[in-house]
Amino acid sequence: MPRNKKPRKPYRPVLRTPGAMPMVYALSESAMTELALGPQACLLKLKQGLGESYDIETIGTALNIAAASCDRFDGGCAEAKATITAGVHALHSVRLRERATGRHGVSGDELRALGTALELADKMRDLSTRRELRDCLERLRRLAASPAGQQDLVELEAA
């Protein structure tokens, strides 16, 4: 009589290392919607004059991720990088105005620049897999942690 009365299953799942992710899977539809609506909602709050510093940080993070993902593409996407940089400069002027007046808000030119940059960031994020987004976030964390890398990071503080 065999020792194991229950035969082995024909399928055994592959053991993965903790924290490992599939290589090519994109985010789910609901996750993509949440990622797209977060910065857009923050921009709408800034447009209405109800923004907070959290909203500026959320938009800044989305733009930083887009700037980091620009480097993945061939040629560095000079036009995309210029659009994102214009959005960062608009966000910087919003922050300067907030420091001077105590209120968050955007002008028409800043709103157009931020809207265009966030739209481009959404398109770039849609083309990315989860692993590529994770790599962009890790790159931003490394740049923020190293003093020499902070010059490469898109700065939101006053120069």
C-alpha positions as CSV (number, residue, x, y, z in Angstrom):
1,M,0.0,0.0,0.0
2,P,1.4,3.4,-0.9
3,R,2.4,5.8,1.8
4,N,0.6,8.7,0.2
5,K,-3.0,7.9,-0.4
6,K,-3.5,11.2,-2.2
7,P,-1.6,11.4,-5.4
8,R,0.3,14.5,-6.3
9,K,-1.6,17.2,-8.1
10,P,-0.7,17.5,-11.8
11,Y,-0.2,21.3,-11.5
12,R,2.2,22.8,-8.9
13,P,2.4,26.6,-8.9
14,V,5.8,28.1,-9.3
15,L,7.3,29.5,-6.2
16,R,8.1,33.2,-6.4
17,T,10.3,35.3,-4.4
18,P,8.5,37.7,-2.0
19,G,7.7,41.0,-3.6
20,A,8.2,39.6,-7.1
21,M,5.8,40.8,-9.8
22,P,4.9,39.4,-13.2
23,M,7.0,40.9,-15.9
24,V,4.4,42.0,-18.5
25,Y,1.1,42.4,-16.8
26,A,-0.4,45.8,-16.9
27,L,-2.4,47.2,-14.0
28,S,-6.1,46.4,-13.7
29,E,-8.7,48.7,-15.2
30,S,-9.8,50.0,-11.8
31,A,-6.2,50.6,-10.7
32,M,-5.5,52.6,-13.9
33,T,-8.7,54.6,-13.3
34,E,-7.6,55.4,-9.7
35,L,-4.2,56.4,-10.9
36,A,-5.6,58.7,-13.5
37,L,-8.3,60.3,-11.4
38,G,-6.0,61.2,-8.4
39,P,-3.9,63.9,-10.0
40,Q,-6.8,65.1,-12.1
41,A,-9.0,65.6,-9.0
42,C,-6.1,67.5,-7.3
43,L,-5.8,69.7,-10.4
44,L,-9.6,70.4,-10.2
45,K,-9.3,71.4,-6.6
46,L,-6.5,73.8,-7.4
47,K,-8.6,75.2,-10.2
48,Q,-11.4,75.9,-7.8
49,G,-9.0,77.4,-5.2
50,L,-9.6,74.7,-2.7
51,G,-6.3,73.0,-3.1
52,E,-3.9,71.9,-0.3
53,S,-0.2,71.1,-0.2
54,Y,-1.2,67.4,-0.6
55,D,-2.6,68.2,-4.0
56,I,0.6,69.9,-5.1
57,E,2.6,66.9,-3.9
58,T,0.3,64.4,-5.7
59,I,0.6,66.3,-9.0
60,G,4.4,66.6,-8.5
61,T,4.7,62.9,-7.9
62,A,2.7,62.1,-11.1
63,L,5.0,64.4,-13.1
64,N,8.2,63.0,-11.5
65,I,7.1,59.5,-12.5
66,A,6.4,60.6,-16.0
67,A,9.8,62.3,-16.2
68,A,11.5,59.1,-15.0
69,S,9.5,57.0,-17.5
70,C,10.6,59.3,-20.3
71,D,14.1,58.0,-20.0
72,R,12.9,54.4,-20.8
73,F,11.9,55.3,-24.4
74,D,14.4,55.6,-27.2
75,G,15.8,59.1,-27.7
76,G,14.7,60.3,-24.3
77,C,11.4,61.9,-25.6
78,A,12.7,65.5,-25.8
79,E,9.2,66.9,-26.6
80,A,7.6,64.9,-23.8
81,K,10.4,66.0,-21.4
82,A,9.8,69.6,-22.3
83,T,6.0,69.3,-21.7
84,I,6.6,67.7,-18.3
85,T,9.2,70.4,-17.4
86,A,6.7,73.1,-18.3
87,G,4.2,71.4,-16.0
88,V,6.8,71.3,-13.2
89,H,7.6,75.0,-13.7
90,A,3.8,75.8,-13.5
91,L,3.6,73.7,-10.3
92,H,6.6,75.6,-8.9
93,S,4.9,79.0,-9.6
94,V,1.7,77.7,-7.9
95,R,3.8,76.8,-4.8
96,L,5.5,80.2,-4.8
97,R,2.2,81.9,-5.0
98,E,0.9,79.8,-2.1
99,R,3.9,80.8,0.0
100,A,3.2,84.5,-0.8
101,T,-0.6,84.6,-0.4
102,G,-1.4,81.5,1.7
103,R,-3.8,80.1,-0.8
104,H,-3.5,77.5,-3.5
105,G,-4.7,78.3,-7.0
106,V,-3.7,78.3,-10.6
107,S,-3.8,80.8,-13.4
108,G,-5.0,80.0,-16.9
109,D,-1.5,79.4,-18.3
110,E,-0.5,77.2,-15.4
111,L,-3.7,75.2,-15.7
112,R,-3.1,74.6,-19.4
113,A,0.6,73.5,-18.7
114,L,-0.4,71.3,-15.8
115,G,-3.3,69.7,-17.7
116,T,-1.2,69.0,-20.8
117,A,1.6,67.5,-18.6
118,L,-0.8,65.3,-16.6
119,E,-2.5,64.1,-19.9
120,L,0.9,63.1,-21.2
121,A,1.7,61.4,-17.9
122,D,-1.5,59.4,-18.1
123,K,-0.7,58.3,-21.7
124,M,2.8,57.2,-20.6
125,R,1.5,55.4,-17.6
126,D,-1.0,53.5,-19.8
127,L,1.8,52.3,-22.0
128,S,3.8,51.0,-19.0
129,T,3.7,47.7,-17.2
130,R,3.6,47.3,-13.5
131,R,7.3,46.4,-13.4
132,E,8.2,49.5,-15.4
133,L,6.3,51.7,-13.1
134,R,7.9,50.1,-10.1
135,D,11.3,50.6,-11.7
136,C,10.5,54.3,-12.2
137,L,9.5,54.7,-8.5
138,E,12.6,52.9,-7.3
139,R,14.7,55.2,-9.5
140,L,13.0,58.3,-8.0
141,R,13.6,57.0,-4.5
142,R,17.3,56.4,-5.3
143,L,17.6,59.9,-6.7
144,A,15.9,61.5,-3.8
145,A,18.1,59.6,-1.3
146,S,21.4,60.5,-2.9
147,P,22.7,64.1,-2.7
148,A,24.3,63.9,-6.2
149,G,21.1,62.4,-7.7
150,Q,18.9,65.2,-6.5
151,Q,20.2,67.4,-9.3
152,D,18.8,65.0,-11.8
153,L,15.4,64.8,-10.0
154,V,12.8,67.2,-11.2
155,E,12.8,69.8,-8.4
156,L,9.7,71.4,-7.0
157,E,11.5,73.5,-4.5
158,A,12.9,76.9,-5.2
159,A,16.2,76.8,-7.0
